[in-house]
Amino acid sequence: MIAMSDLFRVSLRQVVRQRGFGVILSIALGITAFIVLSVLGREIRYKVGQDMVLMGGVNVIRVFMDDRQYPGQPIREFFPATVDALRTLPGVGLVSRNVWGNKNFSLRGEGERSLNMSFIGIDQYYPAVFSVDLTAGRFFGDEDIEQRRRVCMLGRDAAKDLFGSPEEAVGRLLFLDKDVFEVVGVISGVMIGEWGKGGFLPYSTMIDRNWGDGKITRLFVRAIGWEDVAPLIRLIPDVVREHQSAPYLVTFTQEDQLKRIKSTFMWVEALLWLGIAASLMLGGFGIWHGTFAAVRARTREVGLKKAMGGSDADIMAQFLAEALCKAVAGGVFGIVTGTFLVALGAWALGTGFSYALLFSSSLGSIVFSAIIGVGGGLYPAIQASRMDVVSALRFE
């Protein structure tokens, strides 16, 4: 019986001599992708998912009192305790207050043209809820809301229409009814849509002047991820009604767009895993084909070893060990590359990763690589061990 150390030393030498680097690379690529998706899969899904849902706004739930549709009903508003309770729900990222109903003003823009511009009341959380970009100036702060300051923000298109450019708009004054408001910021973003041509006031300032509804009758609830939207749709009405009367509460979200995004992302993820499986299967097939080729090329060597007393088990072990070395080499290379990419990906995503998960996935990768090697090399190794000595020695 050949010693184990000699067996793997000879096998490694044969692997280098055969130059089966394509097989090793194929397995390494599959293992690398497996480790990255296993360790960073959740973070990648979250980041990519956030980008997708933010583009469509499907993780923003609009909650409003629909009392206007029922004649004789008082216009109800959301209490501060209700808003605080919603912010504590699992899956809720942010909650923004909104004065439903806009206020229109006639303003004079560039070139002395007259513009009819709408303003809505928001709080300091609105930009974060809708992923608004700051083009110039600043967002509303806590003090703007609490002190009911006469300040406003403009959409980028509105700033251009009024003052020529966003930068020129900051610090300028607007005359809205009998009050003078200072423009403190200019904003833009995919999710604000047509409000790029409008303006934004502190909701407390609008309530003081009884503009719009004059009350907080709408909330924007931003879910952390798309998987949180459906549970929140069920929870929000119960939480609101626990804290106040809300007989005509309505929750609205873009359900159709959410379903399409979920379906698209599911197929993308399925294709990624299919690619990993295909890479590993290709590596297994390469080992199977390479071992068969090695057996055929070394048929006389097999016959000579058997003639000198080599057992069937020794012959099978040698070819099986060669296949195993190829697979494990690919697995080790894949683990090293995968670990590097996990660290790089965690840094790029601004998140951490689980060392325990990295260790377990690496250990699983080695085991799976060994299974691929054994599975791909077993049958050719058995064929080599069953060769007839005389026929093998006569093989040309």
N, C-alpha and C positions, 0 to 999 in steps of 0.2 A: 504494500500500500504506500503510495507516494505521500510524503510529509506535506502538511497543509501549507507551511511556509514556502516550500519549493513549488507547490502547485500554483500559488498565486504569483510567485516571482516569475515563473515561466509563462503564466497566462498574461501578465502585464507586458512582458517582453513581446509576446505574440500580438497583443493589441496594438502596441506601438509599431510593430513591423507591418501589420495589416493596414494601418492608417485609416481606421474606421472613424475618422473625426466627424463625418457627416452624421452618423448615427448618434454619436455623443452630443453633437450640437443640437440635434432635433430633440433629444430627451431633455437637454439643458434648457432649451427654450420653453418647453412645456412645463417643466418644474419651476422655472422662473416666474412664468405667468401665474401658475397655481399658487405660489407663495405670495405674490403681490396681491392677487385677488382675495386670498384667504385672510391675509393680515389687514390689508387696507380696503377691502371690498366695501365695508360699511361706510367708511369715510368718502371713498370715491363715489359711491351711489348717492351719498348725501350732497356732496359738492356739485356733481353733475345734475342731480335731481333739482337742487336749489336753483341752478342756472336756468334749467328748463321751466320750472314752475314760475320763477320770477318773470321770465319773458312773457308768460301767459297770464300771470297773476292768479293762478288757480289755487294757491295756498292762502289767499286772502278771503276771509268769510265776511260778508256784509250782513250785519245784524241791525234791524231797524224796527221802529214802532210804526205800524201801518194804520194808525188810527184815522188818518185823513180819509181813508176809503169807506169809513163807516160814519155817516152823518149823525151828529148829536153826541159823538164820543169826544171826551177831552183829549187834548194832545199830550200824551205822556212822555216823560223823559227818563233817561237812564240815571239811576242814583250812583253817587260815588262808591257806595258799598258794593253795588252790583258790578261795577267796573273792576274793583279790587278783587272780587271773587272770581271773575272770569280770568284775571291774570294769573291766578293760582292753579288753574286747570292744567292737568298734564297734556303736553303737546302744544300749549299756547306759547308763542314767542313774544308777541307784543299785542297790546290793545290800544287803539287810537280813537279818541273822541272826535265827533264831527257834528257840526250844525247842519242838518239836512235842509236843503233849500238854499239857493244862491241869491246874492244881491247884485243887481246890475247897476252900473254907473256909466255915464257918458263922459269919456275922457278925450283930451286932444292929444293926438300923436304926432309923429314926425310928418313934416310937410303940411301942418295945420289941418290934417284930416281928423274927422270925428270918429271915435271908436266906442262901441258899446261893449264893455268888458264885465264879465261875471266874477264875483269873489265868493269863496266859501270859507267857513270857519273850521280850523284844524288845531291840533295840539302839537306839542314838541315831538311826539312819536310818529307822526304821519310820514316824514321822510324815510324813516327806517322801515316802516310797514310796507311802503311801496317802493323801496330800494331807489329812492330819488337821488339823483346826482346834483351836487352843488356846482353850478356854473360860475357864480360870482357871489361875493359877500358871505353871509352866514345863514344857518338855519335858525328857526325860533328856539329860544332857550326857555328854561323853567320860569325865569323872571318875566319874560314877555307874557307868558300865560297868566301867572299869578298876579302880576301888577297891572294886567289889562292894558298893556302899552299900545299906542297907536303906531304900530309897525305893520309892514306887509311884505310878502314875498311874491314875486312874479314868475310865471312860466317864461321859458326862454323866448318863445315866439312873441309873447306879450311885451317883454322887455325890448325886443327889437322894434316892434311896432310903435312903442311909446317913445323910446329914447335912442334908437339906432343900434345899440349893442348892449349885451348884458353888463359889461363893465361900466358903461355910462349910466346904467339904471341905478346902481348901488349908491345910496345916499341922497337920491333925488326925492322930491316930495310929491305926493298925490293928494288932490282935493276930492274927498269922498263925502258927498253931502256937505255938512257944515264942519267936518273934521279934516285935519291935515295928517296924513300918514307918511312915515318915512319908509322907503324901500330899503330893506336890510339884506335881501338876498335874491338871487335868481336861480331857479331850479329847472331840471329837465329829467327825463327818464321815460322808458318805454311804457311803464304802467300808468303814468298820469294821463296819457292819451290826449284828449282835446283840452285838458286843463293846462296844457302848455301855452294856450292862448289866453289863460285867465290869471286870476290872482288869488292869494291866500292870506287870510287874516287870523289872528289868535281867536279861538272860539269864544273865549271869555269877553273879548272886545265886541264881537258880534252880538253876544247875548245882551250885553249892557245896552246896545242900541236897538235891540229887538229886530235885528236883521235876520233874514231866513226864517227858520222856525222859532228862533229865539230860545231854543232849548237843545239839549243834547239828545237828539232823537235817532242818531245812527252811530254805530260803532264799526270799526274795521278791526277784525281779529286775524292776526297773521299766525297761521300754524307753522310749527317748526319744519315739518316735512309733509309731503303729500299723503303719507300713510296716516297722518294725524287728522286730516280734514274730515273724513267720514265719522270717526268717533266724536269729534267736536260738534258736528252738526246735530248729533243726538243729545249731547250733554248741555249745550249752551241754553236751549229753552228752559230746561229744568232748573239750571242755576239761576237764570234771570228771574224766574217765577218764584224761586225760594226767597228772593230779596225784595220783590216788589210786584205790583200788579202789571201784567203785560198780556192782556187777552188776545191782542192782534200782533203778536211778535212774529217777525219774518226773518228767516236766515236764507241767505242766497250765496251760492258759489257757482263757479263755471264747471259744472259737472261733466259736460261732454268733452271739454278740452282736457280735463283731468284724466278721463278715461283714455283719451288718445295718447297722452304723454306716458301714462302707465304702460300702455300696450307697446309703445315704441321702445321705452326703456327695457321692458321685459325681453323683447326680441334682441336688442343690442346685447344684453347680458347673456342671453342664451347663445348667441353667436360667439361671444368671447369664450364661454366654457366649451363650446363645440370646437373652437380653434385649438384650445388646450388639449382636448381629447384627441383631435386629429394629429397634433404634433407628437403626442406620446404613442399613439398607435403607429405612426410612421416610424418612430424610433424602434418600437417592438418588431415591426416588420423588417426593418433594416438589420436588426440583430439576427432574426430568423434567417434572412437571406444571406447575410455575411457568414453566419456559422455554417450553413450548408456549403457555401463556396469554400470555406476553410477546410471542411471535411473532405470535399472532393479534391482540393489541391494537395492535401496531405494524406491521401489514401495509402500510398506506399509507406509513409512514416507510421501510420496506424498499424499496417501489416507487420512492419519491422518490430514495433514495440510489442505487439502480441507474440511474435515469434521469439522474442527475448524474455517472455514471461509476464508481460504486462496483462493485468486483468481487465475484464470488461468495465469494471467499476472505475479503474484508473483512467481508461480512455474517456468514459463518459464524464468523469469529474473534470478532466482537463478542458474539454470543449465547453462544458457548462460553466466552468470558472472563467473562461475567456469571455463568454457572453455576459456573465455577471459583472466582470470588471468594466466592460463597456458601459453597461447600464448604470452602475454605481458611479463611475467617473462622470457620466452625464448628469446624474443626480447631484453630486457634490458641486460640480461647476454651476449647476442651476441654483443650488442653495446659496452659494457665494454671491452670484449675480443678483438673485432675488433679494437677499438681505441688504445689499447695497441699494437696490432700487426702492426697497421699503423705506430705508432711512432717508433717501433722497425725496421720495414721494411724501413722507410725513413732514419733512421740512417745507416742501413746496405747498402742501395743503394747510400748513400751520396747525398741525394736530400731532398727537402722540400715537403710539401703537403698543399693542400688548406683547411684551417679551415672551410671555407664556404661550401665546398663540403662535408667535414666530417659531418658538422651539418645537411645539407640537406639530406644526405644519412642516418644519424641516425634517423632523423625525419621520413623519408620515411619508414625506417625499423620498427619503432613503429607502424605506420599506417598499414603497410602490415601485421605485426604480429597480430594486432587487427582484420584485415580482415580474416586472417587464423582462428583465434579463433571463430569469429562469423560464418564463413562459415562451420567450422567443428562442432560447437556445436548447431547451429540453429535447424536443423531437430530433433535431439534427445530431445532438450528442448521443441519443439512444441509437440512432442509425449508425453512427461511427462505432459504438461499442459492439454492435452486432455484426460487424464486417467479418467475412471469412478470411482467415489468414492467408491462404494460398491465392485467392482472388485479389486480395489487396496488394500482395507482393508483385503479382503479374500486371497490376494496373499501370497503364502508360499515361 
